[in-house]
Amino acid sequence: MKKSSVIFIISAFAAVVLASCEKERSDKDKSPYDKYAVDLGLSVKWASVNVGASDEKGLGNYYGWGETSEKPDGTYYDWDSYLVFKGIGTDDASRDAALARIYGSDLILKNEYDVAHVKWGGSWRMPTEEEFQELMEKCTWEMVPSDIDKWSNDTPGGWKVTSKINGKSIYIPASGQRTNMNLEKDKGRQAYYWTSDRDEDADTFAMVFGRFKNVLFWGTQYVCMGCTVRPVCP
């Protein structure tokens, strides 16, 4: 066999292998939840629903930061029920070590502790503080309904978030949060959404993006408290 023929066969085989690898990588990035991806013209695509919700106005499930499973109904969100601490000692050293395992050196939650990635698969994940900031700055936020006095536990309000870049929109419900004393704190009136960022000063706090009426707020929350999650993907 001529040398040129051998080279051609090897090259062809390599091309087939490369194509197969590319397809395998592409398949791994696919998720049945990709149907919820909305391109707002930003650095990431935003999901149209919360984790655990089936429609845009559904509040979805509540998680402590780093939790990937739901708690039984009626469970308060405190250190004793925090699933990251399940099965470990109650001493500070054990708990510090457990917290240190769930985020990287960049203080961003690891994929295996990111509920958006665990539940939705593919390339879905929790948004960063920077990505929420972009959503705030490059979109208009319209209160729905516009009368805040109509917002309540039973009739939760929210915001229609419309891109200033391409006019597409998503809806962000005022899901409130779950705490160690109140399972419906600010439900229907305020929004509390986890970011993937740990607080820089203390590993027991993580960053939350919030909204009250038309006022944006950034804050830190104990990682054991329950907030909702809105996924993003590349």
C-alpha positions as CSV (number, residue, x, y, z in Angstrom):
1,M,0.0,0.0,0.0
2,K,1.3,3.4,-0.9
3,K,2.3,5.8,1.9
4,S,-0.2,8.4,0.7
5,S,-3.0,5.9,1.0
6,V,-2.0,5.0,4.6
7,I,-1.9,8.7,5.5
8,F,-5.4,9.2,4.0
9,I,-6.9,6.2,5.9
10,I,-5.4,7.4,9.2
11,S,-6.6,10.9,8.6
12,A,-10.1,9.7,7.7
13,F,-10.2,7.5,10.8
14,A,-9.0,10.4,13.0
15,A,-11.8,12.6,11.6
16,V,-14.4,9.9,12.4
17,V,-13.1,9.6,16.0
18,L,-13.0,13.4,16.4
19,A,-16.6,13.7,15.1
20,S,-17.7,11.0,17.4
21,C,-16.1,12.7,20.4
22,E,-17.6,16.0,19.5
23,K,-21.1,14.4,19.3
24,E,-20.6,12.7,22.7
25,R,-19.6,16.0,24.3
26,S,-22.6,17.7,22.6
27,D,-25.0,15.0,23.8
28,K,-23.7,15.4,27.4
29,D,-24.5,19.1,27.2
30,K,-28.2,18.4,26.2
31,S,-31.0,18.3,28.8
32,P,-34.8,17.9,28.6
33,Y,-34.9,21.2,30.3
34,D,-33.3,23.0,27.4
35,K,-36.9,23.9,26.2
36,Y,-36.9,26.4,29.1
37,A,-33.9,28.3,27.8
38,V,-34.6,32.0,26.8
39,D,-31.9,34.0,25.0
40,L,-32.1,37.6,26.3
41,G,-29.0,38.6,24.4
42,L,-27.0,38.4,27.6
43,S,-23.8,36.4,28.5
44,V,-26.0,33.4,29.5
45,K,-29.4,32.1,28.6
46,W,-32.0,32.3,31.4
47,A,-34.5,29.6,32.3
48,S,-38.2,30.6,32.1
49,V,-39.0,28.7,35.3
50,N,-37.6,28.1,38.7
51,V,-36.2,24.7,39.8
52,G,-39.2,22.6,40.8
53,A,-41.7,24.7,38.9
54,S,-43.5,23.7,35.7
55,D,-44.7,27.1,34.6
56,E,-43.3,30.6,34.8
57,K,-45.4,31.7,37.8
58,G,-44.8,28.6,39.8
59,L,-42.6,29.3,42.8
60,G,-40.7,26.0,42.6
61,N,-38.8,24.4,45.5
62,Y,-36.7,25.9,48.2
63,Y,-33.1,24.9,49.0
64,G,-30.3,25.7,51.3
65,W,-27.2,26.7,49.5
66,G,-25.4,23.5,48.4
67,E,-28.5,21.3,49.0
68,T,-29.7,19.2,46.0
69,S,-32.7,17.5,47.6
70,E,-36.0,18.7,48.9
71,K,-36.9,18.7,52.6
72,P,-40.0,17.0,54.0
73,D,-43.1,19.3,54.1
74,G,-43.2,21.5,57.3
75,T,-39.4,21.3,57.9
76,Y,-37.9,24.5,59.1
77,Y,-34.6,25.7,57.5
78,D,-31.9,25.7,60.1
79,W,-28.5,24.2,60.9
80,D,-30.1,21.0,62.2
81,S,-32.0,20.4,58.9
82,Y,-29.2,21.6,56.6
83,L,-28.5,18.6,54.3
84,V,-24.9,19.5,53.7
85,F,-24.4,18.7,57.4
86,K,-26.3,15.4,57.3
87,G,-24.3,12.5,58.8
88,I,-21.4,14.6,60.1
89,G,-20.6,15.7,63.6
90,T,-22.0,18.8,65.2
91,D,-18.7,20.3,66.2
92,D,-17.4,23.4,64.4
93,A,-14.4,21.6,62.8
94,S,-16.7,19.0,61.1
95,R,-19.1,21.6,59.8
96,D,-16.3,23.9,58.6
97,A,-14.9,21.0,56.6
98,A,-18.3,20.1,55.2
99,L,-18.8,23.6,54.0
100,A,-15.3,23.9,52.5
101,R,-16.0,20.8,50.3
102,I,-19.0,22.3,48.4
103,Y,-17.3,25.3,46.8
104,G,-14.0,25.9,44.9
105,S,-11.1,28.3,45.4
106,D,-13.1,30.9,43.4
107,L,-15.9,30.7,46.1
108,I,-18.3,29.3,43.5
109,L,-20.5,26.3,44.3
110,K,-19.2,23.1,42.8
111,N,-21.4,21.4,40.2
112,E,-22.2,18.4,42.4
113,Y,-23.7,20.8,45.0
114,D,-25.4,23.1,42.5
115,V,-29.0,22.1,42.5
116,A,-29.7,23.6,39.1
117,H,-27.0,21.4,37.6
118,V,-27.9,18.3,39.6
119,K,-31.7,18.6,38.8
120,W,-31.5,19.8,35.2
121,G,-28.3,18.3,34.0
122,G,-26.6,19.4,30.7
123,S,-24.9,22.7,31.1
124,W,-27.5,24.2,33.5
125,R,-26.2,25.8,36.7
126,M,-27.0,28.5,39.3
127,P,-26.3,32.0,38.2
128,T,-23.4,34.1,39.6
129,E,-23.8,37.5,41.3
130,E,-22.4,39.0,38.1
131,E,-25.0,37.4,35.9
132,F,-27.8,38.6,38.1
133,Q,-26.3,42.0,38.0
134,E,-26.4,41.9,34.2
135,L,-30.0,40.7,34.2
136,M,-30.8,43.8,36.3
137,E,-28.9,46.3,34.3
138,K,-29.7,45.1,30.7
139,C,-33.4,44.4,31.2
140,T,-36.5,46.4,32.3
141,W,-38.4,45.1,35.3
142,E,-42.1,45.5,35.3
143,M,-44.2,44.7,38.3
144,V,-47.0,42.2,37.7
145,P,-49.6,43.1,38.8
146,S,-48.6,46.7,39.0
147,D,-50.5,47.2,42.3
148,I,-48.2,45.9,45.0
149,D,-51.1,45.8,47.5
150,K,-52.5,42.9,45.5
151,W,-49.5,40.8,46.2
152,S,-49.9,38.2,48.9
153,N,-49.2,34.6,49.9
154,D,-52.3,33.4,48.0
155,T,-51.8,35.7,45.0
156,P,-48.0,36.1,44.6
157,G,-46.7,38.9,42.4
158,G,-43.6,39.1,40.3
159,W,-41.8,40.9,37.6
160,K,-41.8,40.7,33.8
161,V,-38.1,41.0,32.9
162,T,-37.6,42.2,29.3
163,S,-34.3,42.4,27.5
164,K,-33.2,45.9,26.3
165,I,-31.2,44.1,23.7
166,N,-33.7,41.8,21.8
167,G,-37.1,42.4,23.5
168,K,-37.5,38.8,24.8
169,S,-38.7,38.3,28.4
170,I,-39.0,36.0,31.3
171,Y,-41.0,36.2,34.5
172,I,-39.5,36.2,38.0
173,P,-42.1,35.4,40.8
174,A,-41.8,36.8,44.3
175,S,-41.2,33.5,45.9
176,G,-40.1,34.7,49.3
177,Q,-37.9,32.4,51.4
178,R,-38.1,29.7,54.1
179,T,-36.3,30.3,57.4
180,N,-35.8,28.7,60.8
181,M,-39.0,30.3,62.0
182,N,-41.2,31.0,59.0
183,L,-41.9,28.7,56.0
184,E,-43.6,31.5,54.1
185,K,-41.5,34.6,54.8
186,D,-42.3,37.3,52.3
187,K,-43.9,34.8,50.0
188,G,-45.7,36.5,47.2
189,R,-44.1,39.9,48.1
190,Q,-40.4,39.6,47.8
191,A,-37.9,37.6,45.7
192,Y,-34.9,35.8,47.2
193,Y,-32.8,33.8,44.7
194,W,-29.5,32.1,45.4
195,T,-26.4,33.0,43.4
196,S,-23.6,30.5,43.2
197,D,-21.3,32.8,45.1
198,R,-20.2,32.3,48.7
199,D,-19.8,35.4,50.7
200,E,-16.2,36.5,50.7
201,D,-16.0,37.0,54.5
202,A,-17.7,33.9,56.0
203,D,-18.3,30.4,54.7
204,T,-21.7,30.3,56.5
205,F,-23.1,32.9,54.2
206,A,-23.9,33.0,50.5
207,M,-25.0,35.8,48.2
208,V,-28.7,36.2,47.4
209,F,-30.3,38.4,44.7
210,G,-33.5,40.0,45.8
211,R,-36.3,42.3,44.7
212,F,-38.8,44.2,46.7
213,K,-41.4,46.2,44.7
214,N,-39.1,47.7,42.1
215,V,-36.0,48.0,44.3
216,L,-33.1,45.6,43.7
217,F,-31.2,44.4,46.7
218,W,-28.1,42.3,47.2
219,G,-27.6,40.5,50.5
220,T,-26.0,37.6,52.3
221,Q,-28.0,34.8,53.8
222,Y,-27.1,31.9,56.0
223,V,-26.5,29.0,53.7
224,C,-29.0,26.9,55.6
225,M,-31.9,29.1,54.8
226,G,-34.3,28.2,52.0
227,C,-34.3,30.2,48.8
228,T,-35.5,29.5,45.2
229,V,-33.2,28.9,42.2
230,R,-33.4,30.2,38.6
231,P,-31.0,28.3,36.4
232,V,-28.8,29.6,33.6
233,C,-26.9,27.9,30.8
234,P,-24.2,29.1,28.2
